[in-house]
Amino acid sequence: MQLLVASAGILLLALTLIASNTGQVIGQSLKPQLVEVINSEARPVPVAAVPVAADYVTLENDFGEPGDCPFGTSTQRILPDGTRVPFAVPRGRVLVLTDMQGVVSASFPAVWSSSHVGLIATMRATIQGVGQTQSFEARAQLNAAGASAQALALESHLQSGVVAGPGAIVCLGASVGKPNSSFTANAQARLQGYLMNQ
């Protein structure tokens, strides 16, 4: 008897949905909707420019060589074949730096110990250009594993990037310490970005 009542209820619900047009509305909402996009030459679809492979830039610090950097070390461009060349932003172009990864380590003769745990390790990329000095950083707190290994990995990703104008160079520095006192550290870093027309 209960089965008969349940079947009658389902039949009544189905007839109500069909008669009230609700079934069609529900059915239409489950179908994929077609969208037609019409753009004229005067109003084209906006697209982001994608840099060509030759415009991607990878920079690494020059292993303690100051170069033209007033503080920190200079960076060199790493070409696809692994060749390292001095780098300054070319005339008519800008460099957009988006990523920095690296390792900060104790600077000889300093040795990190458990007393250094909790200090902040900072890796700083500074853009030195004509009338322009700006920087961005990657920071992390020194933990017991980092103090024991005498090294701490850091990274930073900038969604919109930092822009360096024509002729600018990129310098790299590192430190470990507290907000009001810090000491120099070594850094091995790689910076990535791309060139675009000015």
C-alpha positions as CSV (number, residue, x, y, z in Angstrom):
1,M,0.0,0.0,0.0
2,Q,2.8,2.4,0.9
3,L,4.5,1.7,-2.4
4,L,1.2,2.6,-4.2
5,V,0.9,5.9,-2.3
6,A,4.6,6.8,-3.0
7,S,4.2,6.0,-6.7
8,A,1.0,8.2,-6.9
9,G,2.9,11.0,-5.2
10,I,5.8,10.9,-7.7
11,L,3.3,10.7,-10.6
12,L,1.4,13.7,-9.2
13,L,4.7,15.7,-8.9
14,A,5.7,14.9,-12.5
15,L,2.3,16.0,-13.9
16,T,2.5,19.2,-11.9
17,L,5.9,20.0,-13.2
18,I,4.8,19.3,-16.8
19,A,1.6,21.3,-16.5
20,S,3.1,24.3,-14.8
21,N,6.1,24.8,-17.2
22,T,8.5,24.4,-14.3
23,G,9.9,21.2,-15.8
24,Q,10.9,23.1,-18.9
25,V,12.6,25.8,-16.9
26,I,14.5,23.3,-14.8
27,G,15.4,21.4,-18.0
28,Q,16.7,24.5,-19.8
29,S,18.8,25.5,-16.8
30,L,20.6,22.1,-17.0
31,K,21.5,22.5,-20.7
32,P,24.7,24.2,-21.7
33,Q,24.0,27.8,-22.8
34,L,25.4,29.1,-26.1
35,V,27.1,32.5,-25.9
36,E,27.8,34.5,-29.0
37,V,30.6,37.1,-28.8
38,I,30.8,39.8,-31.4
39,N,33.7,42.1,-31.6
40,S,34.4,44.7,-34.2
41,E,37.8,46.0,-35.4
42,A,37.2,49.1,-33.4
43,R,36.5,47.1,-30.2
44,P,38.7,43.9,-30.4
45,V,38.9,41.4,-27.6
46,P,41.6,42.6,-25.2
47,V,44.6,40.2,-24.9
48,A,47.7,40.3,-22.8
49,A,51.0,40.5,-24.7
50,V,53.0,37.4,-24.1
51,P,56.8,38.0,-24.2
52,V,58.9,36.1,-26.8
53,A,61.4,33.7,-25.4
54,A,64.3,36.1,-26.0
55,D,62.7,38.7,-23.7
56,Y,62.6,36.4,-20.6
57,V,65.4,37.3,-18.3
58,T,67.1,35.2,-15.6
59,L,69.6,37.0,-13.4
60,E,72.0,35.5,-10.8
61,N,74.3,37.2,-8.4
62,D,77.9,37.4,-9.4
63,F,79.3,35.5,-6.4
64,G,80.4,38.4,-4.3
65,E,81.6,40.7,-7.1
66,P,80.3,44.3,-6.4
67,G,80.5,45.4,-10.0
68,D,78.7,48.7,-10.3
69,C,76.7,48.1,-7.1
70,P,77.3,50.5,-4.2
71,F,76.2,47.8,-1.8
72,G,75.6,44.1,-2.3
73,T,76.7,42.2,-5.3
74,S,76.0,42.6,-9.0
75,T,73.9,40.3,-11.1
76,Q,74.5,38.7,-14.5
77,R,72.1,37.5,-17.1
78,I,72.0,33.7,-17.6
79,L,71.5,33.0,-21.3
80,P,69.7,29.8,-22.5
81,D,73.1,28.1,-23.2
82,G,74.3,28.8,-19.6
83,T,76.6,31.7,-20.5
84,R,76.8,34.5,-17.9
85,V,76.9,38.1,-19.2
86,P,76.8,41.5,-17.5
87,F,73.3,42.9,-17.6
88,A,71.8,46.4,-17.7
89,V,68.3,47.1,-19.0
90,P,68.6,47.9,-22.8
91,R,67.7,51.3,-24.2
92,G,64.0,51.6,-25.1
93,R,63.1,48.6,-22.9
94,V,62.0,48.0,-19.3
95,L,62.6,45.0,-17.1
96,V,59.7,43.6,-15.1
97,L,61.1,41.5,-12.2
98,T,58.5,39.0,-11.0
99,D,60.3,36.3,-9.0
100,M,63.3,35.8,-6.6
101,Q,64.5,32.5,-5.2
102,G,67.7,31.8,-3.3
103,V,69.5,30.8,-0.2
104,V,70.9,33.0,2.5
105,S,73.8,31.6,4.4
106,A,76.1,32.6,7.3
107,S,78.9,35.0,6.1
108,F,82.4,33.6,7.1
109,P,83.7,33.8,9.8
110,A,80.2,34.0,11.4
111,V,78.5,30.7,12.3
112,W,74.8,30.5,13.1
113,S,73.9,28.8,16.3
114,S,70.8,28.2,18.3
115,S,71.1,31.8,19.6
116,H,70.3,33.0,16.1
117,V,67.0,31.0,15.8
118,G,64.2,33.5,15.5
119,L,66.2,36.1,13.6
120,I,64.9,37.3,10.3
121,A,66.8,36.4,7.1
122,T,66.4,39.0,4.3
123,M,67.4,38.8,0.7
124,R,67.1,42.1,-1.1
125,A,67.2,42.9,-4.8
126,T,67.9,46.6,-5.4
127,I,67.3,48.3,-8.8
128,Q,69.9,51.0,-9.4
129,G,69.0,53.2,-12.3
130,V,69.0,56.8,-13.6
131,G,67.1,58.7,-10.9
132,Q,65.7,55.4,-9.7
133,T,66.5,53.2,-6.7
134,Q,63.9,50.7,-5.5
135,S,64.0,47.3,-4.0
136,F,62.0,44.2,-3.1
137,E,62.7,41.5,-0.6
138,A,62.2,37.9,0.4
139,R,62.2,37.3,4.2
140,A,61.9,34.2,6.4
141,Q,62.5,33.5,10.1
142,L,65.6,31.5,10.8
143,N,64.6,28.2,12.3
144,A,66.7,25.5,14.1
145,A,67.1,23.5,10.8
146,G,68.4,26.6,9.0
147,A,70.8,27.4,11.8
148,S,72.1,23.9,11.8
149,A,72.5,23.8,8.0
150,Q,74.0,27.3,8.0
151,A,71.5,28.2,5.2
152,L,67.9,29.2,4.7
153,A,65.9,29.1,1.4
154,L,63.9,32.2,0.6
155,E,61.5,33.1,-2.3
156,S,59.3,36.0,-3.3
157,H,56.7,36.3,-6.1
158,L,55.4,39.7,-7.2
159,Q,52.1,39.5,-8.9
160,S,52.5,42.8,-10.8
161,G,56.3,42.9,-10.8
162,V,58.8,45.6,-10.1
163,V,59.8,47.7,-13.1
164,A,63.4,48.7,-13.9
165,G,64.0,51.4,-16.5
166,P,66.6,51.6,-19.3
167,G,70.2,51.5,-18.1
168,A,69.2,50.1,-14.7
169,I,71.2,47.3,-13.0
170,V,70.1,44.9,-10.3
171,C,72.1,44.4,-7.1
172,L,71.6,41.7,-4.5
173,G,72.3,41.8,-0.8
174,A,71.4,39.7,2.3
175,S,71.3,40.1,6.0
176,V,70.1,38.3,9.1
177,G,69.0,40.1,12.3
178,K,66.4,42.0,14.2
179,P,64.6,45.1,13.0
180,N,67.2,47.4,14.7
181,S,70.3,45.4,14.3
182,S,71.5,43.0,11.6
183,F,74.6,41.5,10.1
184,T,75.6,40.8,6.6
185,A,75.0,37.3,5.2
186,N,75.8,35.6,1.9
187,A,73.2,35.0,-0.7
188,Q,73.0,32.8,-3.8
189,A,69.9,34.0,-5.7
190,R,68.1,33.8,-9.0
191,L,65.8,36.6,-10.2
192,Q,63.3,36.2,-13.1
193,G,61.4,38.6,-15.2
194,Y,60.9,39.8,-18.7
195,L,61.7,42.7,-21.0
196,M,59.1,44.9,-22.7
197,N,59.1,48.0,-24.8
198,Q,59.2,51.3,-22.9
